[in-house]
Amino acid sequence: MSDETSRDTQEAGYQEVKTRRDRPVDSGVAIEMATTKKLTDNHLTCVICTEVFTDPATLHCNHTFCKSCLLKYTNTQPEAIQAKSIPCPSCRQLTKVTTPDSPVEEWVSQLKPSHVIQGLMDDFGPWKEAGDVNNCSVCKTQRKTTPASSWCSICDDVFCDGCLKMHNMMPSLRDHELVDFSDKTKRKTKHWFMCTIHKDKQIELFCKDCRVAICHTCCSIKHRKCDDVDTLDNMTHVVREHLSNQNQNLKIKMTTSENEIIFKKSEIEEIKTNAQSIRNEIRKLRQTVVEVILMKEKQLLDEVDQSTGEQIQELQTQIKSQEIELQMYQQQNELTANAVTSNCEMDMYAVYESVGGESTDNRDTDNRPAPGRVVFTHDMDKLSKAVDELQLGKVEVVSCVSDHQSTPVLHHTIDCKVDDDSDDPYLYDVTVLTVEGIKVAVVADCLNKRVKTFHTSKPNWHGDHLPLSTGPHQIAKLSERRIAVSVPESKEIVTVDVTPHPVLLSTIKTTKKYYGLACLSPSQLVAGTYQQSHSVDILDMTGKILKSINTGVIKNPDYNHVTRNNNLIVSEGLIDSFVSVTSEGEAVFTYTPTGDRALKGPWGITTTSTGDILLVDGPSYEVIQWTESGQFIRHVLIQQDGLESPRGICLDGYGFMYVTCERVVKVFRFN
């Protein structure tokens, strides 16, 4: 069944139905039929085929399925087959098989249903029709209905008196235990555990090697090479205790799962709330941009209105002047016309004298320039480019240390002291690899002149160590199972394969003492030397110097790191700065903070998936975070977080941060 609650429900239902079956047939048939249907629908139905179980099989997770359905499903899961396990279609938990070299069909065939399921199937399977439970099983095959008088606990069949005589006449059946059918309280009280392979053999033994209950025939044929076989009587209390402990563990796992579900649901709500906050922020930013555009639009419209208004006002002034002139001309015209038509010569000459020699031609007054026309010009290509390049922001998923609001919490500590160390370890660097699904921390122990490997989730486990001629300094990760290590005093760089045990692959002889070391490409290394050269060298995998890159204020690079953009970050413990340059030698930035953010001795460097820089400031007992462009973000760890002489640093693919502190590696997770 799926869990302990379901199993308890089944057992209760089983006992209830058995009690009800003890009632007289005429009053209990209807109840039994209803109960049988309820049990069949709720507990005896395969979730794969949605039919009543056919040859049921129960996995270690207590889920039960038809063997044929389980076989078909298993054949569709190549990863589970490769792991020599049967996957549960419901919860995906794997059930290890006892005979991994046998075919998948045999894996499934060896599975058995739980005692509760088997009991319910025996009593209330679909073949147990309520009206037929009191009729002879043999007569039923001949389509006869004969009341049964006895029940055989071995055959698990009921017989009438006649068929019972035939049953007892057969030599192989005459020793079977028979129960008077009228005595219902005794029915199936001794239901023998029969072998599924040898149908007539009772299971009395248990093979501890194969973890399977067997009969004597199975023991002598299939389990004769097994070392530990015991009787069921001796094993029953052990199995019962084991199952009880398993049930307790399952209850603990159930509680843990329930808490995890509650936690995940709360995380979902937090994610939704955060998403809504970001949506509001984006909309607000969009509104700000729109307001800027609207402001620019208003400025242009105001300019149009102002220019147009000025032109209209000028024209209106000219019109007013023209109207006044028009009135004057009209008056003169009327006066002149009257003088011409008048019979009084004196009036005519008086008008003539008043107008004198003035001309009515006003062409000189109209020589003013025509008013300008308001036009709107724009560069559509420039506007389109500006719109295309407009970035409201960037949406990305950040977690762990990349989330600037996250808080570091010490997860566990790896003690790197081993039995045959000549001195207390002093760890210069650390990196984490994933080898065959196992996370392995690799450390450079300078004082003991060793490269050591440790299982990250088992602090007290160490795989092995690789002795070197002198003390190692920095580790460069070449791949998920290969590293390069600088050994400066010996003028060497060694390449090591991690299996997860460290295995020496090659020793590269160099012309300089290289301390800082990083991987630029699969065929090139970045190495820093103590020769006050203000540079790092680009080496091939034979140690040949391909070129040197200027590092500005950094004279003797202690630690090198290559970013996701192939930029180089270089630090030196004696300089209060760190430098970023491109792989071509162009300066990106030189960070020299002052005041509270001043550096005392920058050493180990790493970067996050989003490009943020993490740097260890040893004398300050701090790990500090900057942006990719060198802008301060925050102090990730300080001395109060338990840092003691921190030096090397790295991140694994799961967001855990590893910091070397003298002889230990402290592993932090982020909330």
C-alpha positions in Angstrom: 0.0 0.0 0.0 1.0 3.6 -0.3 1.6 4.3 3.4 1.1 3.1 6.9 -2.3 4.7 7.2 -3.6 2.8 4.2 -2.2 -0.4 5.6 -3.9 0.1 8.9 -7.2 0.9 7.1 -6.9 -2.3 5.1 -6.2 -4.4 8.2 -9.1 -2.9 9.9 -11.3 -3.5 6.9 -10.0 -7.1 6.7 -10.9 -7.8 10.3 -14.3 -6.1 10.0 -15.2 -8.1 6.9 -14.0 -11.4 8.6 -16.3 -10.6 11.5 -19.2 -9.9 9.3 -18.6 -13.1 7.4 -19.1 -15.0 10.7 -22.8 -13.9 10.6 -25.4 -16.2 9.2 -25.4 -16.3 5.4 -28.9 -15.0 4.9 -28.3 -11.8 6.8 -24.6 -11.2 5.9 -24.4 -11.7 2.1 -25.5 -8.2 1.3 -23.1 -6.7 3.8 -20.3 -8.9 2.6 -20.9 -8.0 -1.1 -20.9 -4.3 -0.2 -17.8 -4.5 1.8 -16.1 -6.6 -0.9 -16.9 -4.0 -3.5 -15.6 -1.2 -1.2 -12.3 -3.1 -0.6 -11.9 -4.0 -4.2 -12.5 -0.4 -5.4 -10.3 1.2 -2.8 -7.5 -1.2 -2.0 -7.4 -4.0 -4.5 -7.2 -2.0 -7.7 -4.0 -1.4 -9.7 -3.4 2.3 -10.4 -1.8 1.4 -13.8 -4.5 -0.7 -15.4 -7.3 0.5 -13.0 -8.4 -3.1 -12.8 -8.5 -5.5 -9.8 -5.0 -6.8 -9.1 -3.8 -9.7 -11.2 -0.9 -11.5 -9.5 -0.1 -8.5 -7.2 3.4 -7.4 -6.3 4.4 -5.0 -3.5 7.5 -2.8 -3.7 9.7 -1.7 -0.8 7.8 1.6 -0.8 4.6 -0.4 0.0 3.0 0.4 -3.3 1.3 -2.6 -5.0 0.7 -3.2 -8.7 -0.1 -6.1 -11.1 3.1 -7.9 -12.0 2.4 -7.6 -15.7 1.8 -3.8 -15.4 4.9 -3.4 -13.3 7.0 -5.4 -15.8 5.7 -3.2 -18.7 6.5 -0.1 -16.8 10.0 -1.3 -15.7 10.9 -2.1 -19.4 10.2 1.6 -20.2 12.7 2.8 -17.6 16.3 2.1 -18.9 17.9 4.1 -16.1 16.3 2.0 -13.5 17.2 -1.2 -15.3 20.8 0.0 -15.5 20.7 0.6 -11.7 19.5 -3.0 -11.3 16.3 -1.8 -9.6 12.5 -1.8 -10.1 11.1 1.8 -10.2 7.8 2.6 -8.5 5.3 4.2 -11.0 3.8 6.2 -8.1 6.7 7.6 -6.1 9.7 6.8 -8.3 11.5 5.1 -5.4 13.8 2.3 -6.5 13.5 -1.3 -5.2 16.8 -3.2 -5.4 16.5 -6.7 -6.8 18.0 -9.8 -5.2 19.2 -11.3 -8.5 20.5 -8.4 -10.6 22.0 -10.7 -13.3 18.7 -12.3 -14.1 16.2 -10.9 -16.6 13.8 -8.2 -15.7 10.9 -10.7 -15.9 12.5 -12.7 -13.0 13.0 -9.5 -11.0 9.3 -8.8 -11.1 8.2 -12.4 -10.6 10.1 -12.7 -7.4 8.1 -9.8 -5.8 5.3 -10.8 -3.5 2.3 -8.9 -2.3 2.1 -7.7 1.3 0.4 -9.9 3.8 -2.5 -7.5 4.1 -3.0 -7.4 0.3 -2.7 -11.1 0.0 -5.2 -11.7 2.8 -7.7 -9.3 1.2 -7.2 -10.9 -2.2 -7.7 -14.4 -0.8 -10.9 -13.4 1.0 -12.4 -10.7 -1.2 -10.9 -11.0 -4.7 -13.2 -10.6 -7.6 -13.4 -14.4 -8.0 -14.9 -14.7 -4.5 -18.5 -13.9 -5.3 -20.5 -13.4 -2.2 -23.2 -15.8 -3.2 -20.6 -18.6 -3.9 -18.4 -18.5 -0.8 -20.5 -21.2 0.8 -20.7 -23.5 -2.3 -18.4 -26.4 -3.2 -15.5 -25.2 -5.3 -15.3 -28.5 -7.3 -19.0 -28.6 -8.1 -18.8 -25.0 -9.2 -16.4 -26.0 -12.0 -19.1 -28.4 -13.2 -21.7 -25.6 -13.0 -23.4 -27.2 -10.0 -24.4 -25.4 -6.8 -23.7 -27.7 -3.8 -23.4 -26.4 -0.2 -19.9 -26.8 1.1 -19.2 -28.6 4.4 -15.4 -28.4 4.8 -12.5 -26.1 3.9 -9.0 -27.2 3.1 -6.5 -24.7 4.5 -3.8 -25.9 2.1 -5.8 -25.9 -1.1 -7.8 -22.9 0.0 -11.0 -24.4 -1.4 -14.3 -25.5 0.1 -15.8 -29.0 -0.6 -19.1 -30.7 -0.2 -19.1 -34.1 1.4 -18.8 -36.0 -1.9 -15.9 -33.9 -3.3 -14.2 -34.1 0.1 -14.1 -37.9 -0.2 -12.4 -37.5 -3.5 -10.0 -35.0 -2.0 -9.1 -37.4 0.8 -8.6 -40.3 -1.6 -5.6 -38.6 -3.3 -2.3 -39.5 -1.5 -0.8 -36.0 -1.9 -3.9 -34.3 -0.4 -5.0 -36.6 2.4 -2.6 -35.0 4.9 -4.0 -31.5 4.3 -5.6 -29.8 7.3 -9.4 -29.7 7.0 -11.7 -27.4 8.9 -15.4 -27.9 9.4 -17.1 -25.2 7.3 -19.7 -24.6 9.9 -17.0 -23.5 12.4 -16.3 -20.2 10.7 -14.1 -18.9 13.5 -11.5 -21.4 12.5 -11.6 -20.7 8.8 -8.2 -19.6 7.5 -6.7 -19.3 11.0 -3.9 -21.5 9.7 -3.5 -20.3 6.1 -0.2 -21.8 5.2 2.5 -19.8 3.4 2.8 -21.7 0.2 5.7 -21.5 -2.3 4.7 -19.7 -5.6 7.2 -21.9 -7.6 6.5 -25.3 -5.9 2.8 -24.9 -5.4 2.4 -27.9 -3.0 5.4 -26.9 -0.8 5.0 -24.9 2.4 7.4 -22.0 2.9 9.3 -22.6 6.1 12.7 -21.0 5.5 14.2 -17.6 4.9 17.4 -16.9 2.8 19.1 -13.9 4.5 21.5 -13.6 1.5 18.7 -13.1 -1.0 16.2 -11.7 1.5 13.4 -14.0 0.3 11.2 -16.6 2.0 11.6 -20.1 0.4 10.5 -23.7 0.7 12.9 -26.6 1.3 12.9 -27.4 -2.4 13.9 -23.9 -3.4 16.6 -24.1 -0.7 18.1 -27.2 -2.1 17.9 -26.1 -5.8 18.3 -22.3 -6.1 19.9 -21.4 -2.7 22.3 -24.1 -2.1 25.2 -21.7 -2.5 23.8 -19.2 -0.1 25.6 -18.9 3.2 22.8 -17.9 5.6 19.4 -19.6 5.6 17.2 -19.7 8.7 13.7 -20.9 9.6 10.7 -18.6 9.4 10.0 -19.2 13.1 13.4 -17.7 14.0 13.1 -14.9 11.4 9.5 -13.8 12.1 10.4 -11.6 15.1 13.4 -10.2 13.2 11.3 -9.4 10.1 8.5 -8.0 12.3 11.0 -5.8 14.2 12.6 -4.7 10.9 9.3 -3.8 9.4 8.3 -1.9 12.6 11.5 0.1 12.4 10.9 0.6 8.7 7.4 1.9 9.5 8.9 4.3 12.0 11.4 5.5 9.4 8.5 5.9 6.9 6.6 7.9 9.4 9.7 10.1 9.9 10.0 10.4 6.1 6.3 11.2 5.8 6.7 14.0 8.4 9.8 15.3 6.6 8.0 15.1 3.2 5.0 16.9 4.7 7.2 19.6 6.1 9.0 19.9 2.8 5.7 20.2 1.0 4.6 23.0 3.3 8.0 24.7 2.9 7.9 24.4 -0.9 4.3 25.8 -0.9 5.5 28.7 1.1 8.4 29.2 -1.3 5.8 29.2 -4.2 3.9 31.9 -2.4 7.1 33.8 -1.8 8.0 33.4 -5.5 4.6 34.6 -6.6 4.8 37.6 -4.3 8.3 38.4 -5.5 7.1 38.0 -9.1 4.3 40.5 -8.5 6.6 42.9 -7.0 9.0 42.7 -10.0 6.0 43.1 -12.3 5.0 46.3 -10.5 8.5 47.5 -10.6 8.7 46.9 -14.4 5.3 48.6 -14.9 6.6 51.5 -12.8 9.7 51.7 -14.9 7.7 51.5 -18.1 5.5 54.3 -16.8 8.6 56.4 -16.1 9.9 55.9 -19.6 6.4 56.7 -21.0 6.3 59.8 -19.0 9.7 60.9 -20.4 8.3 60.2 -23.9 5.1 62.1 -23.1 7.2 65.0 -21.8 9.2 65.1 -25.0 5.9 64.9 -27.0 4.6 67.8 -25.0 7.7 69.8 -25.6 7.3 69.3 -29.4 3.6 70.1 -29.3 4.3 73.3 -27.3 6.9 74.3 -29.9 4.4 73.7 -32.6 1.8 75.7 -30.7 4.2 78.6 -30.0 5.5 78.8 -33.6 2.1 78.6 -35.1 0.7 81.2 -32.6 3.5 83.6 -33.4 2.8 83.3 -37.2 -0.9 83.6 -36.7 -0.5 86.7 -34.4 1.7 88.3 -37.0 -0.8 87.6 -39.8 -3.6 88.9 -37.6 -1.7 92.1 -37.0 -1.2 92.5 -40.7 -4.9 91.9 -41.4 -5.9 94.6 -38.8 -3.6 97.1 -40.5 -5.0 96.2 -43.9 -8.5 96.6 -42.6 -7.7 100.1 -41.4 -6.1 101.0 -44.7 -9.2 99.5 -46.5 -11.5 101.8 -44.5 -9.4 104.8 -45.4 -9.4 103.9 -49.1 -13.1 103.4 -49.0 -13.6 106.9 -47.5 -11.3 108.5 -50.1 -13.0 106.6 -52.8 -16.4 107.8 -51.7 -15.2 111.4 -51.4 -13.5 111.3 -54.8 -16.6 109.8 -56.5 -18.8 112.5 -55.0 -16.5 115.2 -56.2 -16.4 113.8 -59.7 -20.2 113.6 -60.0 -20.7 117.0 -58.3 -21.7 120.0 -60.4 -19.7 122.2 -58.1 -16.2 122.7 -59.5 -15.0 124.2 -56.3 -15.7 121.0 -54.4 -14.0 118.9 -57.1 -10.8 121.1 -56.9 -10.9 121.0 -53.1 -10.9 117.2 -53.2 -8.2 117.2 -55.8 -6.0 119.4 -53.7 -6.5 117.1 -50.6 -5.4 113.9 -52.3 -2.5 115.7 -54.1 -0.2 113.4 -56.0 -0.6 110.3 -53.7 -0.8 107.0 -55.4 -3.1 104.3 -54.3 -0.6 101.7 -55.3 0.6 99.9 -52.1 3.0 97.5 -53.6 5.9 99.0 -51.6 4.1 98.2 -48.3 3.6 94.6 -49.4 7.3 93.8 -50.0 7.6 92.3 -46.5 8.7 88.5 -46.6 6.0 85.9 -46.6 5.5 84.2 -43.1 7.4 80.9 -42.6 5.8 77.5 -42.5 6.1 75.3 -39.4 7.6 71.9 -40.3 8.4 68.7 -38.2 11.5 66.8 -39.1 12.7 63.5 -37.6 15.2 60.8 -38.1 13.2 57.6 -38.2 16.2 55.3 -38.4 17.8 57.0 -35.4 14.5 56.8 -33.5 14.0 53.1 -34.4 17.6 52.3 -33.3 17.0 54.1 -30.0 13.7 52.1 -29.4 15.5 48.9 -30.3 18.3 49.6 -27.9 16.0 50.7 -25.1 16.4 48.4 -22.2 14.0 48.6 -19.3 16.1 46.1 -17.4 17.0 42.4 -17.3 15.0 39.6 -15.7 17.0 36.6 -14.5 16.8 33.9 -11.8 19.4 34.4 -9.1 20.0 32.2 -6.1 22.5 31.4 -3.4 25.3 34.1 -3.3 24.1 35.6 -6.6 21.0 36.7 -4.7 22.3 39.8 -3.0 19.6 39.5 -0.3 20.7 35.9 0.6 22.2 35.1 4.0 25.2 32.6 4.4 24.8 29.8 6.9 27.5 27.3 7.8 26.4 24.0 6.5 29.3 21.8 7.6 33.1 21.7 8.0 35.6 19.4 6.3 38.6 18.6 8.5 41.5 18.0 6.2 43.8 16.6 8.8 44.7 12.9 8.0 46.5 10.3 10.1 49.9 10.4 8.5 50.2 14.2 8.1 53.5 15.4 9.4 52.1 18.8 10.3 48.8 20.6 10.7 47.4 21.2 7.2 47.5 24.7 5.8 45.2 24.9 2.8 46.0 27.4 0.1 43.2 26.5 -2.3 40.1 24.4 -2.9 37.9 23.4 -5.8 35.0 21.0 -6.1 34.5 18.4 -8.8 31.6 16.0 -9.7 33.0 12.5 -10.3 30.5 9.8 -11.2 27.8 11.7 -9.4 29.9 12.3 -6.3 30.9 15.8 -5.2 34.6 15.8 -4.3 36.4 18.6 -2.7 40.1 18.9 -3.7 42.5 20.9 -1.5 46.1 22.1 -1.8 47.8 21.4 1.5 51.0 23.4 1.4 52.6 22.4 4.6 52.1 18.6 4.1 53.0 18.9 0.4 49.9 17.1 -0.7 46.8 17.3 -2.9 43.9 15.8 -1.0 40.4 14.7 -1.9 37.3 14.7 0.4 33.7 13.7 -0.1 31.8 17.0 0.4 28.8 15.4 2.1 30.8 13.2 4.5 33.1 15.6 6.5 35.1 12.8 8.1 35.7 10.8 4.9 38.8 11.3 2.8 39.5 9.5 -0.4 43.3 9.7 -0.7 46.2 12.1 -1.1 48.8 12.7 -3.7 52.3 13.6 -2.3 54.2 16.3 -4.2 57.9 17.4 -4.2 57.1 20.7 -2.5 54.0 22.6 -1.3 51.1 23.2 -3.8 49.6 26.6 -4.2 46.6 27.2 -6.5 44.3 24.7 -8.2 43.0 25.2 -11.8 40.0 23.2 -12.7 40.5 21.7 -16.2 37.3 19.5 -16.3 34.9 17.8 -13.9 37.6 15.2 -13.1 40.9 16.8 -14.0 42.9 19.7 -12.4 46.2 21.4 -12.7 48.2 22.5 -9.6 51.0 25.0 -9.2 54.0 23.8 -7.3 56.2 27.0 -7.3 59.2 26.0 -5.2 59.8 23.0 -7.6 59.1 25.1 -10.7 56.4 22.6 -11.6 52.7 22.4 -12.7 51.2 19.0 -12.2 48.0 17.7 -13.8 45.9 15.3 -11.7 43.0 13.0 -12.5 40.4 12.7 -9.7 38.8 9.2 -9.7 37.8 10.4 -6.9 41.3 9.6 -5.7 44.0 11.9 -7.0 46.2 10.3 -9.7 49.2 12.1 -11.1 48.9 12.4 -14.9 51.9 14.6 -15.8 54.5 17.0 -14.4 55.1 20.2 -16.4 58.5 21.8 -15.9 58.5 25.6 -15.9 61.2 28.2 -16.1 59.6 30.3 -13.4 58.1 29.8 -9.9 54.4 30.1 -10.7 52.0 30.7 -7.8 48.7 31.8 -9.2 47.2 29.4 -11.7 43.9 29.4 -13.7 42.5 27.7 -16.8 42.0 30.0 -19.8 41.1 27.2 -22.2 41.6 23.4 -22.4 45.0 24.0 -23.9 46.1 27.2 -22.1 46.9 28.2 -18.5 47.2 31.6 -16.9 50.2 31.5 -14.4 51.4 34.3 -12.1 55.0 34.4 -10.9 57.0 36.0 -8.0 59.5 37.9 -10.1 58.0 41.4 -9.8 57.2 41.3 -13.4 53.8 43.0 -13.1 52.5 40.4 -15.5 51.0 36.9 -15.8 52.1 34.4 -18.5 49.9 32.5 -20.8 51.3 28.9 -21.0 50.5 25.9 -23.2 50.2 22.5 -21.6 54.0 21.9 -22.0 54.9 25.0 -20.0 55.9 27.1 -23.0 55.2 30.9 -22.5 52.9 32.0 -25.3 52.7 35.6 -24.2 52.7 37.8 -21.1 49.9 40.2 -20.0 50.5 43.3 -17.9 48.8 43.3 -14.5 49.3 47.0 -13.6 49.8 47.5 -9.9 50.0 43.7 -9.2 53.7 42.8 -9.1 53.6 39.2 -7.9 50.3 37.6 -8.6 49.2 35.2 -5.8 45.9 34.1 -7.3 44.5 34.2 -10.8 40.9 33.6 -12.0 39.3 33.5 -15.4 35.7 35.0 -15.7 32.9 33.8 -17.9 34.0 36.5 -20.4 37.5 35.2 -20.4 38.7 38.3 -18.5 41.5 37.7 -16.0 41.3 38.8 -12.3 44.6 38.9 -10.4 45.3 39.5 -6.7 48.4 39.8 -4.5 48.4 39.5 -0.7 50.8 42.4 -0.3 48.9 44.9 -2.5 45.6 46.5 -1.4 44.1 46.2 -4.9 43.0 43.6 -7.4 43.0 44.0 -11.1 40.9 42.8 -14.1 42.3 42.7 -17.6 41.2 41.0 -20.8 43.0 38.0 -22.2 44.5 40.4 -24.8 46.0 42.6 -22.0 43.6 45.5 -22.0 42.8 46.9 -18.6 39.2 46.4 -17.4 39.5 48.0 -13.9 41.8 48.3 -11.0 39.9 48.2 -7.7 41.7 50.0 -4.8 39.0 50.7 -2.1 39.6 53.1 0.8 38.1 53.6 4.2 36.0 50.8 5.6 36.2 48.9 2.3 40.0 49.0 2.1 41.7 45.7 1.4 44.5 44.3 3.6 45.5 41.2 1.8 43.4 39.9 -1.2 43.9 36.3 -2.0 41.5 33.7 -3.3 39.1 34.7 -6.2 36.1 33.1 -7.8 33.0 34.3 -9.7 29.3 33.4 -9.6 27.2 32.3 -12.5 25.9 35.8 -12.9 29.5 37.2 -13.1 29.8 38.6 -9.6 33.3 38.5 -8.1 34.0 36.9 -4.7 37.4 37.7 -3.1 39.0 36.6 0.1 40.6 39.3 2.1 42.7 37.2 4.5 43.9 39.6 7.2 40.4 41.1 7.4 38.8 37.6 7.8 36.3 38.6 5.1 34.8 37.4 1.8 33.7 40.4 -0.3 31.4 40.5 -3.3 31.7 42.9 -6.3 29.9 43.2 -9.6 31.6 42.1 -12.8 32.6 45.7 -13.5 34.2 46.1 -10.0 31.3 47.8 -8.1 31.1 46.9 -4.4 28.1 44.9 -3.4 28.5 43.6 0.2 30.6 41.7 2.7 29.4 38.1 2.3 31.3 36.7 5.3 33.1 38.4 8.2 35.2 37.2 11.1 32.0 36.7 13.2 30.9 34.1 10.7 33.8 31.9 11.9 36.5 32.6 9.3 40.0 31.9 10.5 42.8 32.8 8.2 40.7 32.4 5.0 42.6 31.9 1.8 41.1 29.8 -1.0 37.5 30.0 -2.2 35.2 28.2 -4.7 31.6 27.6 -5.6 30.0 24.3 -6.6 27.2 23.8 -9.0 24.7 23.6 -6.2 25.4 27.1 -4.9 27.5 26.0 -1.9 30.5 28.2 -1.1 33.8 26.6 0.1 36.4 28.6 2.0 39.7 27.3 3.3 40.5 28.2 6.9 43.9 26.9 7.9 43.3 23.1 8.3 39.6 23.0 7.5 37.2 23.9 4.6 34.1 25.6 5.7 31.0 25.0 3.5 28.3 27.6 3.5 24.8 27.5 2.0 22.7 30.6 1.4 19.1 31.2 2.6 
